[in-house]
Amino acid sequence: MNKTISGLSDFKHLDSLFVSFIGFILILIYTKHSGVGISPDSIVYVSTARNIYEHGSWIEYSQKPMVDFPFFYPFFLSIITFFSRADVVGFSPYLNAAMFGGIIFCAGYLIGSFRESSRLYKIAILLCMAISPALFEIYTMLWSETLFILLTILFIIAFKGYLRTYSMVSLLICALIAAIACVTRYAGITLIGTGLMLLVFDRSFEWRKKILHCAVFGLLSVSLLIANLVRNRLVSGELTGPREAGITSLRDNIFYYGKVICGWFPVLESYPAIYVLSSVFLFVVICIVFLRRSWFAENYATAENCFTASFIVYTVFIIGVSTLSHFEQINNRFISPVFVPLLVITTCWIPGTLRKLALPLHITALASIGLVTIAFQFNELKKLYGMYEEARDYGIAGYADNSWRSSPMAGFLRQHQQLFKPGFEVYSNAAEAVYFNGKQTALSLPHNVDKKDVYEFFLKKGLYLIWFKTIDDPDLVSLKELHQRAQVIKQYSFKDGDIYFVKPGPNL
């Protein structure tokens, strides 16, 4: 009997492994046409990783120090380049697929540790992850969120183990994961907040030891971030690059947050009027659940509770920082780290509740939940297939899709590496595209809000400008303003852009 139980336990994670393999294969299929999607942020990571590998320097495509993003993700990519001898863009589909499979397997491990769980429930949740459009949007792009989400799941595994033993070794492992997350994305500070929140609200932990453990965890987990910020200040004079004050109200950010959350559920996404109400209601209920577990010391040291704390802290952070600073509008990319926690939090009670029901009611409830799950997964598959149809024929939208791969101006730049006369700087409204698609280096046009940069730009005696017609960034100095304040002489013209020689000085 014991041998049978032991033998079964050896295979208890095979279901997680199988679903993670499905996720791995699906990512490879999705990215088959042109590889992972490439955005402007992706090109910062790619260029920095290449420069780390080739020159040992954290320099991005513009030949400036990378400070807008933390250092670890491009460093991570450069390590893989070192061992594989393959270019970052070439191995990224396999890396992303492996990390996607990794989060599915780790989530399965955590679900298997729930106080109330079942194999059927675990497989259903893992399949929801494996075909999730929200996660596919992340893991088919070359973004640091791919690693950050994996680190978040690993942190929850580590902290769950720590809450069972309160050992210093376990705490140090948690601090190390949080420290790495902080230099993968600045949002990694949410893992520090999650750990401190779980420690502070743990009523079973003696307070003197609690203070010591909070101090140790907080100081160690923030150490790499402080080192990164100090380095940024030394090389650029700024801590995290240029940041603008927030222009979106708190209510609007809650609306956009709710829009993303409701977009994950097929019933709610069609009703914009309930975005704010539903997101606030969901957040309040989850907070109450966490506080109840803390007050009654019930199910506190569990994976479910760690997921709950992670959701609360990240939600407060992303809405708060989007209100105080000017970022992109809150979207799926920003909210993706709470997808798995939210999926778990809103469903983890189901297996335990079903077990308490009498047989007839149990069967009815199980059938109803099964139908809802099938409907949810059918909706996910429908969305995912629509995304795949576009990616299959066109490529994932970004600098690696068909339009950019066949760009006449980018092709011309690749073929004429000595095009520009020495002594004149080269600017572009899409400097990242010049690097990635044109294989040359250019500086970005100054932002309108940076008055000093704009002033110095128009003092130059002459410069080259590579202008892509498909790029419309209202934050940059416009072509219209250039024509008004400078001599703009067209050198080359293409269907998708033009190359100019600009003489700003005489027209100031």
N, C-alpha and C positions, 0 to 999 in steps of 0.2 A: 504493500500500500504506500509506504513512504517513498519507495523507488518510483512508483507511478506519479505521485504528486511532484516529486523532484523532477522527473522527466518532463512533465507538463509545464513546470515553471521555466524550464530551459527554453520553451517555445512560446512563452507568453508575449513576447515582443515581435513575433513573426508577422502578426497582422500590421503592426506599425511599420515594420520594415517593408512589407509588401506595398502598402499605400504610399510610403515615401518613395519607393521605386517608381510607382505610377506618376507621382509628381515630378520626379527627375526626368522621366521620358517625355512627359508633356511639355516641359520647358524646352527641351531640345527640339521637339517637333515645332513648337511655336517660333523658335528663333532660327529655324533652318534656313530661311530665305536669305537673310542678310546679317545674321548674328543678333546680339542684343541691341536694344535701342540706345542711341547716343544723344544726350542732351548737352547744353553748355556746361552744366556741372560735371557731366561724365568726362568731357574733354579736359577739364581741370585735373580730374583724377588720373586720366590716362597719361597726360603729358607729365605730371608730377611723378607718377610711378616710373615712367621711362627715364626721367632725369635722375631719379634716385638710383635706378639700376645702372645707368650708364655713367653718371658723374658723381653720385653720392650726394646730391643736393636737392632740397625741397623747392624746386623752381617749376613754375607752371609754364604753359605755352607762350605767355607774353614775356617770358624771361624775368618775371618778377617773383619774389618769394610767395609761396602759397600761405595765405593767412585767413581767407574767408572760411575755410574748412579746417577741421583738425587734421593732424598729420597721419593718423594710423591707417586709414583705409588705403591711400596710395602706397604707404609703406608695406601693407599687407599684400597688395597687388605686386609690388616689386619683389617681394620674397618669393612669390609663386613664379614670377618671371625668372628669377635666379635659378630655381630648381628645375623648371620646365624648359627653359631656354625658348619659350614661346612668347609672342607679343601679347600684351594685355587684352587687346580687342579679340584676338584669336581664341584665347582660352576662356574668355568671360562666359560664353553660354554654358560650358561645362561647370565652371565655378558656381555660377548662379543656380544651376540645376542641382548641384551638390548641396548648396546651402538651403535651397528650398526643400529638398528631401530631408535635410537635417532638422529643420524646424518642425516638419511633420512627425519625424521619428521622436524627437524630444517631447513634443506635445503629447504623443501617444504614451511615452514613458510617464509623464506627469498625470495624464488621465487615468492610467493604470494604478496610480497611487491614491486616487480619490477614495474617501471613506465610503462613498456610495457610487459605484460604477458598474459597468457591465461591458462585455466585449462588443456587443451589438452597438451600444452607445458610443464606445470609443471609435469603432470603425466608421460610424455615421459622421461623427465630428471630423475625423481625419479626412474622409472623402470630401466633406464640405471645404476643408482647407485645400485639398489637392486640386479642386476645380474652381477655386475662388477667383473671380475677376479682380477683386481688390488686391489679392496677393500677386496675381499674375502681372498686374501693372507694374509692380515693384521688381519682381524677380526676372522680368524680361528686359530690364533696363540696367545700365551700368551705374548704379547708385549705391551710396554707402548704407542706405536703409537695408539692403540685402544682408549685410553683416550685422548691422545694429539690431535687427529683429531677432536674429539668431542669438546674439549676445544677451538680449532681454530674456529669451526662453532659458538659456543656460544659467542666467542669474537667478531666475525663479527656482530652477532645480537646486542650485547651490544654497539658496537662502532657506528653502524648505528643509534641506538637510541640516542647516545650522540651527533652525528653530527647534529641532528635535534633540540636539546635543548641547548647544551653546558653547561648543568648543572653539578655542581661539584659532585653531588651524582652519576650521570651516569658515570662520569670520574673515580670515585673511584671504581665502579663496574668493569669497563674495566681494571683498574690497578690490581684489585684482580684476575680476570681471567688470565691476563697475568703473574702475579706472580706465580700462581699455575702451569701454563703451563711451566714456566721456571724450576720448580723443579719436573716436570713430565718428560721432556726431556730437555737437555741443548739447543736443537734447539728452545725451547720456547722463546728464546731471539728474535726470528723473530717476535713474536707478539708485543714485545716492539718496534721493528723497524717499524712494520706496523702502529702502533698507532702514533708514532712520524712522520712518513712519511705523514700520512693523516692530521695531525695537521699542519705540516710545509707548505704543499702545499695548504692548505685551504685559498684562497685569500679573502674569505668573513669574516674571523675571525680577529678582531682587534688585532694588533700585541702585545700590552702589555699583554692582557689576554692570547694570544697564548703562550707567553714565560712562564707565570705563569702555565698554564695548562700543557705545555710540561715538566716543572720542576716537578710538582706534579705527573704526570703520570709516568715519567721516574724513579723518586726516589722510588715511592711506588711499581711499578711493578718489580723493580730489587731487592727489599729488601730481599725476601725469597731466591733468588739465592745467594746473598752475604752471608747470614747466612749459607746456605748449603756449600758454598766454604770455609768459615772460619772453619766450623766444620770439613770438609774434611782435611784441612791443619793441624788442631790440632791432629786429630786421625791418620793421615797417612803421613803427611809431603808433601802431594801433593794436588793440587786443584781439579783435575778431574781424578786422577789415572794416570798411566804411559801413556804418549802420544809420538808417534814417528813422526818425520818430514815427510812431504808429499813426496811420491815417484811417484805420477802420475801428469803429466803435465796438465796445464789448458785446452789445446786443447783436450786431452784425456778425461778429466772429462766432457767437453761439449759434446763430442761424446757419452759417457756413459749416460749422462743426456738425450740427444736426442734419444738414443736407447730406453730408458724407455718410453719417451713421444710418440715416433712413435709406440711403441709396444701397446699402448692403442688404436691406430687407425688401422683398418684392412688393409687399402690401403698402408700406409706408412711403416709398419713394415718390409716389404720384400725388402726394398731398403736401405742398410747400407750407401751407398754413400751420401744420403741426410740427415743423422742424424744430422750432425753439422749445415748444412745450414738451415734445417727446424726449429731446436730449436732456432737458433740465430734469424731467421726471425720472428718466433712467439714471442719471447721475445721483440724484437724491436717494433713490431706492438703494443703489449700490453702496453709497456712503452709510446708510442706515444698517445694511447687512454687515458691513465691516465693523461698525461701532457695536453692534449687538454681539458679534463674535468676541470682540475685545472685552466688553463689559461682563459677559457671562463666561469668559474663558472657554468658549465652546468652538471646536473646530478651528482654533486660531493658528496652530502650527501646521497648516495644511497647504497644499499647492493651490487649492481653490482660493484661499485667503490671500496668498501671495499674488495671484492673478488680479484679485480685487484691488489690492493696494497699488499695484502697477497701473491699473486702469485709472484710478482716482488721481494719482500724482501726475501721470502723463497728460490727462485731460486738463487739469488745472494749469500745467505748464504751457501747453500748446496754445490754449486760449489766452492765457495771460501774456505770453511773449508776443503773440500776434497782435495784441492790443497795444502793447507798449512800443513795439518796433514794427517797421515797415517790411513786410515779407510779401510773398505771393499770397493770394487769397487761400485760406485754408482749403485743402483739397485731399484727395485720397492718399497722396504720397505722404503728407504730413501726419495723417491720422492712422496710417497703416500699422504702426506698432501696437495699437490697441485692438486690432481685429481679432487676433487669437484670444487675448484675455476676455474680450466682450463675448465672443462665441462660447467660451467656456463658462463664464459667469452666468449667462442667461439660460444655460441648459444643464448645468451640473446637478441641479436638484431633481432632474427627471427620473433617473434610475431609482433613487431612494424613495421617491413618492410612489412610483409604480409598485414597488415591493410591498408597500403598506396597504394596497388596495385588495379588496376581495376579488376572487378569480374572474367573475363575469365582468366587473368594472375594470379590472386589470387588462383584460383582453380588449375591451372597447377603447380604453385610453391608449393602449399600445398601438392599436390599429389607427387611431386618430393621429397620434404623434408620427407614426410611420407615413401617413398620407401627407402631413405637413412637411416632413423631412424630404420626401420625394418631390413635392412641389417646389420646395426651396432649392434643391439640387438641380431640378429641371430648369428653373429660372437662371441659376448660375451657369449651367451648360449652354443655355441659349445665348446669354451674354458673351460667354467665353468663345463660343463658335463664331459669333459676329466679329469679335476682336481678331480671331484667328484668320477669318476670310480676308480681312484687310492686310494683315501681316504676311499671309501666305503669298499674295500677289504683288504687294507694294513694299513690304518691309515694315518694320516697326517705326512709327513716326519719329523722326529725328534726323540727325546728320548721317545715318547709315541707310536711310531708305532710298528708294529708286531715284527720286528727284535729285538728291544730293550726289548719289553715285554717278549719275549721268550729267551733272552740272557742267555746261560748256565753259563757264568762267573758272570753275575749280580745276577742270581738266587743263585749261590753258596755263593756270598757275603751276600745276604739277610739271608741265613740260618746259616751263621757262623759269628755272630757279635763279637765274641771274638777271631777272627782268628789270629791277629797280636800280637806279644810279646810286652809288655810295654817297653818304653824307646827308641823305634825306630819310626821315623816318616814314614808316608805312603804317597807316591807320586803317581801320575797318569798322563798319557797323556790326560785324560778326567776326571778330578776331579769332574766335574759336573755330569757325568754319574755315578760315584761311589756313589755320594749323592742321585741322583734321582732314579736310577735303583737298586743300591746295598745297599741303606739305610745305608751307612757308610760315614765317613769323610776322605778326602784325600787332599793333597796339590798339586797344579799344578806344573809340571816340569818347571824350569826357561826358560825364553825366551832367545834365542841366543844373542839378542842385549843387554841384561842386563848383561854385563860382570861381574859385582860385584856379582850378584845373582848366575851366573854360577860358579864363582870361589868358593864362599861359599858353594855351593851345593856339589862340589867335595872335600871339606874338611871334610865332614861328615864321621863318622866311620862306619855307616851302616844305611840302610833304606829299606823299602819295596816299590816295584814298581808294580802298577796295570796297565798293558799295554793292551789296546783295539786295536785289529788288524784293525778294521774298521775306526779308527780315524787316519787321516794323517794331522798333523799340522806341516808344515816345520819351523814355527817360534820357536818351542820348541826344547830342547835338544833331539836328536834322540836316538833310541835304538842302532844304529850302533856306535855312539860316546860313549855311556855308555859301550859297549863291549870293546872299545878301551882304555878307561881310568879307568875302574873299573872291579872288579870281579862281574859278573852277574850270580847268581845261580837261576835256575828255581825251584820254589816251587810247582806250580800247573799249569796245562796246559788245555786249553779248545779250542773248535772250534773257538771261537771269541776272544780269548785273553790268556794272561799268567800272572801269578803272580811270581815276582822275589824277591830275597833278594840281595841287591846291597851293595858292600863294595868299595866305591870310594877311600878311603885314600891311600892304598898301591900302587896304580897304577898311582899316580899323576906324 
